[in-house]
């Protein structure tokens, strides 16, 4: 039983190492994906279709008012990722120009498309 216990501990250690490695790989891939998605909003010369973060829209629709900090936290973006933060801000500002969201001192609120 002692030998079996030791073997199980070894397996747990190995699996923990693999889990940490995979988590780092996923984190790196998520960073790259955020940068890739932000690129059309950062590059002024970009031509083509810009895809907006559906998570932002879903979050705004599901909550009353959401602060910029809460949006970044929900998306897993650090405030130190300046280019990504700028791309998210640009998206929110465009949504506001189109009349879909409204900004205030407390945060962003989804108002939907205005008919008129």
N, C-alpha and C positions, 0 to 999 in steps of 0.2 A: 504494500500500500504506500509506503514511503517513496519507493521508486516511481510508482505511478503518479504520485503527487508532484514529484520533482519534474517528471516529463510534462505534466500538465502546466506547471509554472513556466517551463521553457517555451511551450507552445504559446502561452499567453504573452510572454515577452516578445517572441517573434511576431505574433499577430499585432501586438501593440506597435512595434517598429514599422511594420507594413502599413498599418493604419495611419501613423504619423506621416509617413512618406507619401501615401496617397492623398492625404489631406493637403500637404504642401503642394502637390501636383495640381490638385483641384483648385486651390487658391490661386496658383500661378495662371492656370488656364482661365479662371474667372476674370483675373486682372487683364489678361490679353483680350478677352472677349469684350470687356467694358471699353478698353482702348479702341478696339476695332469698331464697336458700335458708336463711339463718340467721335470718331474721325470725321464723318460727314458734317458734324456740327462745328468742328474746330477749324477745318480747312475752308477758308473763304472762297477758294476757287472750285470747290466741289460742285460737280454737275451730276444730276441724277436724283433718285428718290431717296429721301431721308426717312429712315424708320424710327419712329418715336418709341421710347421705352413703354411698353404696354403695362409694365408694373407700376409706373408712375400714375397712369390714367386709372388703373384699377384701384390703387391706393386712394387717390383723390376722390373717386366715386364712392368708395366704401366708408370714408371718414368725413367728418364735417370740415374741419380746417387742419391742415398738416403743415408743420414748420419745415423749412428747408433742411434743417438738421435731421428731422425725423425721416424725410424722404431719403436723404443720403444713407442714414442708418438702415432703413428698410432695404435699400439696394445693396448694402454692404460696401459702401464707398467711404473711404476715409477723407476727411476734409483736407488732408495733405495731398491728395491726388488732384492737383490744381486743374489739369487739362480736363479730366473727367467731370469735375465739379462745374467747370465752365460750360461743358457740353450739356449737362443737366439743366443748368440755369438758362441756357439758350433755348432749350426745349420748352421750359416752363414759360419763358417770356414770349415765345412764339404762340404757345397755347393761349396765353393771355391776349395777345394781339388778335387772335382769331375769335375771341370771346368765349372760349371754353373754360378758362379758369380765371379767378380773380385773386390778386395778391393783396395782402393787408399786413399790418405790423405783426399780426399773430401767425401768419403763414399763407398757404395757398388753399383755395376752395374751388372745387369743381362746380361750374354753373351750367355746363352743357352748351350745346349749340343754340344760338339765338335765332329765332325765326323773325322775319320781318319783311 
